[in-house]
Amino acid sequence: MPILLAALVVGTAGCAAVDQGKPQVTQPAEHRGDSGAARKPQPADVVELVRSQAAMAELVSRRRAELEAQLASGTVQDQAGRLRLYQQLVLCDLLEQRYDEALKRIEKIRALEEKPGRRLVAGLFAQSMIAARGQVSTGPVSPEYRQAFQRELARRLRELPWTLVAEEIQEIAAELEALSEDGILAALRAGVQPTLDRGEPLSSEQVTALLQAHFQLRERLPLREPILQVLNETIKAHREPLPDIWPARSVRLSADEPLNYVAMAVWDTGVDVELFKPILQVNPTDWLDGLDNDDNGYVDDFYGIAYDADGRPVPELLLPLGEVAQRFGQLMGHLEGLFDLEAGIESAPARVLQQHLDRLPPEKLPRFLEELNLAADYVHGTHVAGLMVDGNPWARLIVARLTFDRRSMPVARAAEWAQRRAEMYRETVEYLRQRRVRVVNMSWAESLRDIEKSLEAHAVGGSISERRDSARKIFAIQREALEKAIRDAREILFVCAAGNGDGEAAAETIPAAFSLPNLLVVGAVDRSGAPASLTSFGPTVQVWANGVEVESVIPGGRRLKLSGSSMAAAAASNLAGKLLAIDPSLKPPELIRFICEGAEPRTAGSRQILLLNPKRSVELVRKRLVKPPGD
């Protein structure tokens, strides 16, 4: 689940920001042996540090040397990694006023961006800023500079095809609405100040966060109002309701038809089983009494199984909220606003959340965001489950819960942790095989970057290159176990979300990176069928479904609209379950074939995508079952 209350990022808008949606408390990975440069004493207070021109000049020089060394070494070969390097170098160029270099790197970023909308808006604000600098000599707080910048930004926006950049522009406007000085400084206090207090070296990620924050405070916040004025005027000029293509494609099965029951598993962050009692598939050898009656290693696996964040079995199928349950109602309202902000949607909940963040004391922001993350996971699995079984009375649901560490300081992801996680993957898939599950929905992701950040947070791994090597070895333990478990379960169709990384579904993210005959990877589009700005994409993504403002049930029975490739994957799982109810003889490769053959080809920028069409896929399977005359 993405938590993206970010300001403008380099890949989107040509400048950078601290992530305000989730405090990056990834403290002290040292730079031993990284650049060899002498370290000057830094101010002990992070606010003083980020406002110090001399300290920031030293940090940007150091970070540039590290980035250029990585680029020259050729060790970063993947497209996403090179994109990040160029984005951070543009930040360094802007801070050092090396504008010609910044403009050249923006072109490299655009060449690496595959999403048409992202390619078009990459560097948009940096180019406008540089052009304004060439027209007036005053700084970002002067009226002359602000007017010049506003003219340049408006001119560049007018030249862009609105149909391709609409979602990106709306998302940027919503994120910029949430940008504030207090939010930037609160994130730094949570993510950098503890390292300064311990007197330890700053990690590369912390240095980048400081440089981003310095740029935001110095260059971006003074331009916040002019940017918003241009963006909102552009949005208003093009605003018209998007056509909704999905109702005409939907299929609902009848309980009166002579169809077949289909076991479907929601492998997610937990489910409120009380909402699905009529369609739950129960384990006849166990019951709810606090015991492992069938001696299979799971207590009370009557409706399914669950694992905690350490990869150990627990009986609770719904993620426990603990003391956060007392604030559940308030968090739910904020959660809806969060998803709207993330998707670039103007709404009352989004405005309420923005106002709450503005009023929240900086020292309370990290705890609030941590609880918001927990609330997101709490609702996610139930929301996905509701989408999986909608309109299919023949579905029989089984729950498999996994848990993510949402604390500001996560546990160190060492080899032992990865081994437990790998064993959890193996055990979960084997359990679902024993329960004769036919479709498993996996709307989640684990990434190499998560492990790297964890090692940084706990000062593990030595230099940047040593830490990266350690992270790859740890990640390989998880990757190999999950890939083998899925491959070996040939009788099960696994459906996974492409991810909400707003870029390539790269080899460093699982399970979306896998290419297997029984795995279907799903990207997200909006109600009109246009690729959602939040979705990941790439060579493994086979089909696309609605992932923007999709309504489903959440714990307790309330209905909520959420956005993400998670919702798109659930739509594909729903279709697979209906196809199996009609023809249970279908094998996973056949299911994928009928889903893709029934999908509608559509051009999205420079790529061809397949839009899910349940009605057409169902017609193809029903036609397959009709015997020719004379048989």
Secondary structure, 3 states (H helix, E strand, C coil): CCCCCECCCHHHHCCCCCECCCCCCCCCCCCCCCCCCCCCCCCCCHHHHHHCHHHHHHHHHHHHHHHHHHHHHCCCCCHHHHHHHHHHHHHHHHHCCCHHHHHHHHHHHHHHCCCHHHHHHCCHHHHHHHHHHHHCCCCCCCHHHHHHHHHHHHHHHHCCCHHHHHHHHHHHHHHHHCCCHHHHHHHHHHHCHHHHHHCCCCCHHHHHHHHHHHHHHHHHHHHHHHHHHHHHHHHHHHCCCCCCCCHHHCCCCCCCCCCCCEEEEEEECECCHHHHHHHECCCCCCCCCCCCCCCCCCCCCCCEEEECCCCCEECCCECCCHHHHHHHHHHHHHHHHHHHHHCCCCCHHHHHHHHHHHHCCHHHHHHHHHHHHHHHHHHHHHHHHHHHHCCCCCEEEEEEECCCCCCCCCCCCCHHHHHHHHHHHHHHHHHHHHCCCCEEEECCCEEHHHHHHHHHHCCCCCCHHHHHHHHHHHHHHHHHHHHHHHHHCCCCEEEEECCCCCCECCCCEECCCCCCCCEEEEEEECCCCCECCCCCECCCEEEEEECCCEEEECCCCCEEEECCHHHHHHHHHHHHHHHHHHCCCCCHHHHHHHHHHHCEEEEECCEEEEECCHHHHHHHHHHHHCCCCCC
